[in-house]
Amino acid sequence: MSLRIDEIVRDVSDDPSVVGLIIYRVDGVPVFVRVNDEMKVLQHMYFLENQIRSVLDYMFNQNLNEISIKVEDIKILLLPITKTLVMSILFLPIAEYRLEIEAKRVINSLRPVLANEV
């Protein structure tokens, strides 16, 4: 399963502006991690693990398709995959719009793969 996910997210995570891509369960536990800049990702991972449940609740209650958070020089894009999984992309905001489009394509590819795993 992990190899299939890695294959799907490779295009977006190999972008030079992406520092990491993490798929979290609703309880904040990372289930998949692809890191390009380990130090930057580690700095923000603790924040995400503690906030992911409330962010997901807010997304689903407000019927949002995505949430974007800017922390220091990193932008974090949170996109729900299923009701229990969310993909977070940590990136430098130089290629924001291109990454958002690519991330939505990845989400559409991940949904059928992960829908049966929860």
N, C-alpha and C positions, 0 to 999 in steps of 0.2 A: 504494500500500500504506500509506504513512504517513498519508494522509487517512483511510483506513478504520480504522486503529489509533486515530487521534486521535478519531474519531467514537465508537468503543467506549469509550475511557477518559475521555471528557469528563465524564460524570456524577460519577465519583469524583474526578477531578483538580480539578474546579471547586468542590469542598467548601471552605469557608473555613478549615478546620483543616489542609488539605493544603498543604504547601509545595512539593512536587514529586513527579512520578511518572517513573520511569526504567525502561526495559526494557534489560537487559544480556544480552550473549552470555555463555556460560560462561567465556570467557577474560577477562572484565571490561570488554569494549568496549561502551559504550552504543550501542544501535541506535535508540532512541527516547527523547526527553526532552520533558517538559511541565513547565514551572516556573512557580510562582506567587510565590515569594520567592527571587530569584536568589542573594542572599548566603548564606542558610541552606543552600541546596542545594549551592552550590559548596564550602562548608566540609566537607560530608559526602561529596561525590562522590568525592574522592580516596580516602577510607577505603573506600568501597564497591568502587571499581575494584580495589583491592589485595586485598580480602577475598572477592570474589564467587566465585572458583573454589573456595576452601577451604570456603566456606559452602555452595555447591551440592553439593560432594562429600559434605559432612556430611549435608545434607538427604536426598540420594538413598541414601546408605549406611545411614542410620538410618530411612529410610522416613518422613520428616516431610513434612507438608503445607504447613508454613510455619515461618518463623523470625522472631522479633521481637527487635529490638535497641533499647535506649534509650541515646542519646548526648546528654548535656547535656539540653536541653529538647525534643529531637526524638526521636520514636519512628520506627523504620524497620521496615516490614513487608516481608519477602521471601517471594514466592510463586512457585513454579515454574510456567511456562507449558508448556514442553516440556522435553525432556532437555537442551537447549542454551540455553534462554532463561529468564530470571527477571524478574519485575516487582518493583520496589521502590517502595514508597510512603513518602515522608517526611512526617510529620504531627505536629501538636501533639496530645498524647494526650487531648484533651478529648472527642473523639468516637470513641474507639477501637473500640467494639463495632459501631457502625453502619458505620464504614469497613471493618472486616473482612468484614462480610457483603456490602457493596457490591463490595469487591475480589474476592471469590470469584465473584460474578456476572460481573465483567469478565473474569476469568481464563477462565471457561467460554465466554465469547464470543470471546476471543482465540485459544484453542486451535485451532479449525478454520481460522482465517485464517492463523495463523503456522505451523501444522504442516507445510505444504508448502513453506515458505520456507527451512527449514534443511537 
